[in-house]
Amino acid sequence: MGFATWVAMSDARWDAHPHAGLLAAARRVVRAAARLHPVHVEGVENIPSGAAILVGNHGLLGWETPFFVERISAELGRMPIGLADKWFFRVPGIRDLLVRIGGAYCSVKNGYEALRRGELVVCYPGGAREVMKSEKDKYRCLWDRSVGFVRLALMAGVPIVPFAAAGVDDTFDVLGRLHGTGKLLMNDSKYDLPLVWGWGPLPRPVPFWFRIGHAIHLPSGVRSTNVAAVLELHRWLWTHTQEMVDDLVARWRAVNGRSMPALRWRTA
């Protein structure tokens, strides 16, 4: 029996309920860690003052997310709400902490309610597929199965703001996958944990760059139930964001070079 089969879920219970004290402590930790991962963000001015959905590429293991959210919060003076993968909400303790630092169980209901409140919502359409990616999928937007963010934007009548991240897949090399861990933890092989190596088991201290694109207002009058229109919008947004990622990664590598390859175990 997988761990996922005996932990009950509730959208409403696992909506974001930020706690000021915990947020302040988390910010201090992230700012201290930013000495190892200097953060550069461009295009913050493109984020609307009202409700919007930020969508972009997820880094390996999601290591970059606290740095991105902290910088956006510091620049705008508003705390984004992050729609987090269901995996986090299967783990007692982690899920309780997550909702108190601005995370919410990734569902249409929670996303829609946050947007109705005028919140800025961060969504990674690649989800666990990008967090647990293979070496060959680094800096690939693995969005082929994820159209929910388009439907959510149409339902709420809010713009989508694409962003790109670079340096975030250079923290580790992916040596393989720990097969069976996904079935054990979540009853789904897509959650098989990657076997990674950076500075030993620690991430390489590389800078994180983020570029935020212009807000994209979807056509009015398109219903979220119009499958053909949703798929067409999804394909365009997916392609546009991938182009942003490719451009930013090329610029990052021109300045920082490629990460040093990890040491690999050798057998006699």
C-alpha positions in Angstrom: 0.0 0.0 0.0 1.4 3.4 -1.0 1.7 6.3 1.5 -0.8 8.2 -0.6 -3.7 5.8 0.1 -4.1 6.6 3.8 -3.8 10.4 4.0 -7.1 12.2 3.4 -7.1 15.4 1.4 -9.2 18.6 1.5 -8.9 21.5 -0.9 -10.3 24.0 1.6 -8.2 22.8 4.6 -5.0 23.0 2.6 -5.5 26.5 1.1 -2.8 29.0 2.0 -3.0 30.5 5.5 0.3 32.5 5.8 1.7 33.0 9.3 3.6 36.3 9.7 6.1 34.9 12.2 6.9 31.8 10.0 7.2 34.0 6.9 9.6 36.3 8.6 11.8 33.4 9.7 11.6 31.8 6.3 12.7 35.0 4.6 15.8 35.2 6.9 16.8 31.7 6.0 16.4 32.2 2.3 18.3 35.5 2.3 21.1 33.9 4.1 21.2 31.0 1.6 21.2 33.5 -1.3 24.9 34.1 -0.5 25.4 30.7 -2.2 22.8 31.3 -4.9 22.9 35.0 -5.8 19.5 35.9 -7.3 18.9 38.2 -10.2 15.4 39.1 -11.3 14.4 41.2 -14.3 11.0 42.2 -15.5 9.3 42.5 -12.0 7.5 45.6 -13.4 5.6 43.3 -15.8 3.6 41.8 -12.9 0.1 43.4 -12.6 -0.9 44.9 -9.3 -4.0 42.8 -9.2 -4.7 39.1 -9.6 -2.5 37.1 -12.1 -1.0 33.7 -12.6 2.8 33.4 -12.9 3.8 30.3 -14.9 7.4 29.1 -15.6 9.9 26.3 -15.6 10.6 24.4 -12.4 14.2 23.7 -11.4 15.6 20.3 -10.3 14.1 19.3 -6.9 12.3 22.7 -6.8 15.4 24.1 -5.0 15.0 27.5 -6.5 11.4 28.2 -5.6 11.9 29.8 -2.1 14.5 32.2 -3.7 12.1 33.2 -6.5 9.1 33.7 -4.1 11.2 35.6 -1.6 12.5 38.0 -4.2 9.1 38.6 -5.7 7.6 39.2 -2.3 10.4 41.7 -1.4 10.2 43.5 -4.7 6.4 43.8 -4.7 5.5 43.9 -1.1 2.9 41.1 -1.6 3.3 37.4 -0.9 2.5 35.2 -3.8 0.5 32.1 -3.3 2.2 29.0 -4.6 0.1 26.1 -6.0 2.1 23.1 -4.8 2.1 19.5 -6.0 -0.1 17.0 -4.1 3.0 15.1 -2.9 3.8 17.8 -0.3 0.3 17.4 1.2 0.7 13.7 1.7 3.3 14.3 4.4 2.1 15.5 7.8 4.2 18.4 9.1 5.4 19.5 5.7 1.9 20.2 4.5 1.1 22.2 7.7 4.3 24.2 7.3 3.7 24.8 3.6 0.3 26.4 4.0 1.7 28.7 6.6 4.4 30.1 4.3 2.1 30.7 1.4 1.6 27.3 -0.3 -1.8 25.8 -1.3 -2.8 22.4 -2.5 -2.8 22.6 -6.3 -6.5 22.5 -7.3 -8.7 24.6 -9.5 -10.8 25.5 -6.4 -7.9 26.8 -4.4 -6.4 28.7 -7.3 -9.7 30.3 -8.2 -10.4 31.4 -4.7 -6.9 32.9 -4.4 -7.4 34.8 -7.7 -10.9 36.1 -6.5 -9.1 37.5 -3.5 -6.8 39.4 -5.9 -3.8 37.2 -5.1 -0.7 36.6 -7.2 -0.6 32.9 -7.9 2.6 31.0 -8.9 2.0 27.8 -10.8 4.5 25.4 -12.3 2.7 23.4 -15.0 5.5 20.9 -15.2 5.0 20.0 -11.5 6.6 16.8 -10.3 7.8 15.9 -13.9 10.1 18.9 -13.8 11.1 18.5 -10.2 12.1 14.9 -10.7 13.4 15.4 -14.2 16.1 13.4 -16.0 19.4 14.8 -17.1 18.2 15.1 -20.7 15.1 17.0 -19.7 17.0 19.9 -18.0 15.5 23.3 -18.9 12.6 21.6 -20.8 9.1 22.8 -20.0 7.3 19.5 -19.6 3.8 20.9 -19.9 2.2 18.5 -22.4 -0.3 17.2 -19.8 -1.0 20.5 -18.0 -3.7 22.7 -19.3 -5.3 23.6 -16.0 -3.5 26.9 -15.6 -5.1 28.1 -18.9 -8.6 27.0 -17.8 -8.0 28.7 -14.4 -7.0 32.0 -16.1 -10.1 31.9 -18.4 -12.4 31.1 -15.4 -11.1 33.9 -13.3 -10.5 36.4 -16.1 -6.9 37.1 -15.1 -3.7 37.5 -17.1 -1.0 34.9 -17.3 2.6 36.1 -16.7 5.3 33.8 -18.1 8.7 33.6 -16.4 11.9 31.8 -17.1 14.6 30.5 -14.7 18.3 29.8 -15.4 20.9 28.2 -13.1 18.2 26.1 -11.5 19.0 22.9 -13.3 22.8 23.4 -12.8 22.6 22.7 -9.0 23.0 18.9 -9.6 23.7 16.3 -12.2 21.1 13.5 -12.4 22.8 10.2 -12.3 19.7 8.1 -12.5 16.4 7.4 -10.7 15.6 5.5 -7.5 13.1 3.2 -9.1 10.2 2.1 -6.9 10.3 5.2 -4.6 7.4 6.8 -6.3 5.2 3.7 -6.0 6.2 3.4 -2.3 5.6 7.1 -1.5 2.8 8.1 -3.8 1.6 5.0 -5.6 2.8 6.6 -8.9 6.1 6.0 -10.7 6.3 9.6 -11.9 7.4 10.4 -8.3 10.5 8.2 -8.5 13.2 10.2 -6.8 16.2 11.3 -8.9 19.7 10.3 -7.8 21.6 13.5 -7.9 25.2 14.7 -7.3 26.5 18.3 -7.1 29.1 19.3 -4.6 28.8 15.9 -3.2 25.2 15.6 -2.0 24.9 19.4 -1.7 23.8 21.7 -4.5 26.4 23.6 -6.4 26.5 27.3 -5.4 25.4 28.7 -8.7 23.5 32.0 -9.3 19.8 31.9 -10.0 18.5 34.2 -12.8 14.8 34.8 -13.4 13.2 36.8 -16.2 9.5 37.8 -16.0 7.8 38.4 -19.3 4.9 40.7 -20.2 1.4 39.8 -18.9 -0.6 38.0 -21.5 -4.4 38.7 -21.5 -6.3 35.8 -22.9 -9.1 36.4 -25.4 -12.4 37.4 -23.9 -15.3 35.3 -24.6 -13.4 32.0 -24.7 -14.9 29.5 -22.3 -12.7 27.3 -20.1 -14.7 24.3 -21.4 -13.8 25.0 -25.0 -11.2 22.2 -25.4 -9.9 23.2 -28.8 -9.4 26.9 -27.7 -7.8 25.9 -24.4 -5.3 23.5 -26.2 -4.4 26.2 -28.7 -3.7 28.8 -26.0 -1.8 26.2 -24.0 0.4 25.3 -27.0 1.2 29.0 -27.6 2.0 29.8 -24.0 4.1 26.6 -23.7 6.1 27.5 -26.8 6.5 31.1 -25.8 7.8 30.2 -22.3 10.2 27.6 -23.6 11.7 30.3 -25.9 12.1 32.6 -22.9 13.9 29.7 -21.0 16.2 28.9 -23.9 17.2 32.6 -24.3 17.8 33.1 -20.6 19.8 29.9 -20.2 22.0 30.8 -23.2 22.7 34.2 -21.5 23.4 32.6 -18.1 25.9 30.1 -19.6 27.6 32.9 -21.5 28.4 34.5 -18.2 28.7 31.6 -15.8 29.7 28.7 -18.1 28.3 25.2 -17.8 28.3 23.7 -14.4 31.2 21.4 -13.5 30.2 17.8 -14.2 29.6 15.8 -11.1 32.0 13.0 -10.0 30.6 9.7 -11.1 31.1 6.4 -9.4 33.4 4.0 -11.3 33.3 0.3 -11.1 36.4 -1.8 -11.7 
